[in-house]
Amino acid sequence: MPAPTYLKPDFSDLETCLNYIQQLYQNYGGECSEADLGSILGNKPTSSWFTLKLNSLRAYGFLHLEKDRVRLTELGEMIIRPKDENERSESRILAMRHFPVFHALVNRYQGKSEPAQQYVENVLISEAKVKQDKAKAWASCFLKAARFVDLFDSHQAGRPATGAEPASLPPSSSRKPANVSTESMEPLLSNKEEAEGWLVYPVPVPSGVARIVVPRNLPRSAWEKMKKLLEAIEPENQTDPKP
């Protein structure tokens, strides 16, 4: 049975769809009736919402539908039980490529910097034949899924994989103590670190200065932990004259 074309962005969130098939595998071993699937989706099979959710699951290539039973496809099983991290990543991107609305976008943007939403909308209209009034919602759905599976090259974007600036850490120049020469901190990066686009933060410590080197795609939670660490080790300001 071909992939359904009656799809809506509100029911096509990739992370949510992955959660559904994870429950299908855990509760029913990967195959069940439509009624059982309804208990996972939270809608009866006669509901239009059930149909839209099922359509999205099939459009991603996760489920095979035959009569009144559904089962995980080969792709669905690969995502639920990946053999390694590489297969886990590739299977999720393959699911996005399988989704009819996202196919052209994945081919265009995989491994590149994250595009502005307006450009995504334009591609959806011209290549995926999405109606203009639906393009914004579909673009948001695509970008959320693409960030979730690390479709973009965050090094080219010069920011963490989430697309947000690492605002929790100030620029390195603002943290460099006034009495420390940048020459004393050379070389800042090894060749490998430079090639991978790492970031360097000189940090004042009681004994002088330390360097913290982190990858650009460090998760937001890690940035927050790093901020707390910097606040804990930074010495008190000793520039003010003693009374």
C-alpha positions as a printed Julia matrix, in Angstrom:
243×3 Matrix{Float64}:
   0.0    0.0    0.0
   1.52   3.37  -1.02
   2.32   6.03   1.57
  -0.69   8.26   2.35
  -0.75  11.81   1.06
  -3.44  13.17   3.4
  -1.08  14.61   6.0
  -1.12  17.5    8.44
   1.84  19.05  10.3
   0.02  19.0   13.64
   0.08  15.17  13.55
   3.51  14.73  11.96
   5.93  15.63  14.75
   8.78  13.14  14.28
   9.68  12.78  17.94
   6.05  12.07  18.83
   5.77   9.49  16.05
   8.92   7.77  17.31
   7.38   7.59  20.76
   4.29   5.9   19.3
   6.23   3.13  17.59
   8.39   2.66  20.67
   5.19   1.96  22.65
   3.97  -0.34  19.89
   7.13  -2.39  20.19
   7.18  -2.44  23.98
   3.48  -3.21  24.47
   2.7   -5.43  21.5
   6.01  -6.65  20.11
   5.73  -4.51  16.99
   2.35  -5.74  15.66
  -1.21  -5.15  16.8
  -4.78  -4.43  15.73
  -6.01  -0.96  14.9
  -7.94  -0.98  18.17
  -4.74  -1.67  20.11
  -2.94   1.06  18.18
  -5.77   3.4   19.13
  -4.92   2.87  22.79
  -1.39   4.1   22.02
  -2.45   7.05  19.88
  -5.2    8.07  22.27
  -7.93   7.95  19.61
 -10.42   5.34  18.44
  -9.9    3.92  14.93
 -13.12   5.63  13.82
 -11.67   9.05  14.74
 -10.27  11.34  12.05
  -7.37  12.1   14.4
  -6.52   8.39  14.49
  -6.4    8.37  10.69
  -4.16  11.44  10.55
  -1.73  10.05  13.12
  -1.65   6.67  11.38
  -1.08   8.4    8.04
   1.95  10.23   9.45
   3.39   7.02  10.92
   3.04   5.31   7.56
   4.38   8.35   5.69
   7.58   8.19   7.76
   7.84   4.53   6.77
   7.35   3.21  10.31
   4.21   1.1    9.91
   2.72  -1.33   7.41
  -1.1   -1.51   7.32
  -2.92  -4.64   6.2
  -6.66  -4.96   6.75
  -7.18  -3.99  10.4
  -3.66  -4.8   11.63
  -0.49  -2.74  11.73
   3.12  -3.84  12.16
   6.5   -2.23  12.23
   8.28  -2.02   8.9
  11.93  -2.91   8.45
  12.76   0.79   8.88
  10.62   0.96  12.02
  12.45  -2.0   13.55
  15.81  -0.48  12.6
  14.9    2.71  14.44
  13.63   0.86  17.52
  16.56  -1.6   17.62
  19.58   0.07  15.95
  22.83  -1.9   15.91
  24.96   1.16  16.58
  24.86   4.94  16.75
  25.49   5.29  13.02
  22.46   3.12  12.15
  20.36   5.02  14.66
  21.22   8.34  13.03
  20.9    7.12   9.43
  17.54   5.42  10.02
  16.03   8.61  11.44
  17.22  10.69   8.52
  15.93   8.0    6.16
  12.51   8.33   7.8
  12.54  12.07   7.08
  13.5   11.4    3.48
  10.66   8.88   3.24
   8.13  11.48   4.39
   6.7   12.92   1.12
   6.56  16.56   2.28
  10.17  16.51   3.53
  11.88  14.51   0.79
  13.09  17.48  -1.28
  14.13  19.39   1.84
  16.29  16.55   3.16
  18.02  16.19  -0.2
  18.69  19.92  -0.32
  19.8   20.65   3.26
  21.35  17.47   4.68
  24.87  18.22   5.92
  24.5   21.95   5.28
  23.93  24.86   7.64
  20.41  25.38   8.93
  18.38  27.52   6.49
  16.11  30.38   7.43
  12.49  29.3    7.71
  11.47  31.49   4.78
  13.75  29.53   2.44
  12.26  26.27   3.67
   8.78  27.61   3.0
   9.79  28.56  -0.55
  11.13  25.07  -1.26
   7.98  23.5    0.15
   5.82  25.6   -2.15
   7.9   25.15  -5.3
   9.09  21.55  -4.95
   6.79  19.79  -2.47
   3.7   21.53  -3.87
   2.56  22.66  -0.43
  -0.1   25.34  -0.43
   1.17  28.75   0.58
  -1.1   29.0    3.62
   0.27  25.68   4.93
   3.95  26.31   4.19
   4.8   28.01   7.48
   3.42  25.19   9.63
   5.14  22.53   7.53
   8.43  24.47   7.6
   8.32  24.61  11.4
   7.55  20.88  11.53
  10.5   20.11   9.23
  12.99  22.3   11.1
  12.04  20.75  14.44
  12.48  17.24  13.06
  15.73  18.15  11.28
  17.25  19.5   14.49
  16.1   16.4   16.34
  17.97  14.08  13.95
  20.99  16.43  13.52
  20.34  16.84   9.81
  22.22  20.13   9.6
  25.94  20.82   9.9
  26.1   22.95  13.02
  29.79  23.78  12.38
  28.87  25.7    9.24
  26.13  27.49  11.1
  28.6   28.5   13.81
  26.22  27.65  16.62
  24.92  24.69  18.65
  22.81  22.09  16.84
  19.62  23.54  18.32
  20.09  26.64  16.17
  20.32  28.92  19.19
  23.32  31.05  20.01
  25.29  29.82  23.05
  24.14  32.82  25.04
  24.85  31.14  28.36
  28.6   31.59  27.77
  29.97  35.07  26.99
  32.5   35.64  24.21
  36.03  34.62  25.13
  37.3   38.2   24.89
  34.96  39.31  27.7
  36.29  36.64  30.02
  40.03  37.2   29.42
  41.65  38.9   32.42
  43.26  42.23  31.64
  46.72  41.21  32.88
  46.96  38.04  30.75
  48.43  38.2   27.26
  46.73  36.21  24.54
  50.19  35.17  23.39
  50.65  33.19  26.62
  47.67  31.07  25.68
  48.89  30.01  22.22
  48.35  27.7   20.56
  44.66  27.9   21.42
  43.53  24.98  19.32
  45.12  21.86  17.93
  44.78  21.14  14.21
  42.1   18.56  14.98
  40.13  20.99  17.1
  40.33  23.69  14.42
  39.15  21.24  11.77
  36.13  20.28  13.86
  35.18  23.89  14.62
  35.67  23.88  18.4
  35.35  26.98  20.57
  37.89  28.28  23.1
  37.02  30.19  26.28
  39.9   31.66  28.35
  38.72  31.58  31.97
  40.35  33.44  34.91
  41.22  31.14  37.81
  43.13  31.79  41.06
  46.44  30.65  39.52
  46.1   32.7   36.34
  44.03  31.57  33.36
  42.59  28.31  32.1
  41.29  27.35  28.69
  38.0   25.58  28.15
  37.64  24.03  24.69
  34.2   22.81  23.64
  32.55  21.7   20.38
  30.14  24.12  18.71
  27.29  21.58  18.84
  27.42  21.2   22.62
  23.82  20.64  23.84
  22.03  23.46  25.63
  21.96  21.47  28.89
  25.73  21.15  28.75
  26.12  24.9   28.15
  24.12  25.55  31.33
  26.31  23.17  33.35
  29.4   24.84  31.88
  28.12  28.23  33.0
  27.74  27.01  36.57
  31.26  25.59  36.46
  32.71  28.91  35.28
  30.87  30.81  37.97
  32.23  28.41  40.59
  35.9   28.68  39.63
  36.16  32.34  38.62
  38.07  34.27  41.33
  36.71  37.34  43.02
  37.56  40.63  41.42
  40.88  41.76  42.89
  41.36  44.89  40.84
  39.83  47.19  43.46
  42.46  48.69  45.84
  42.43  47.36  49.35
  41.3   49.82  52.04
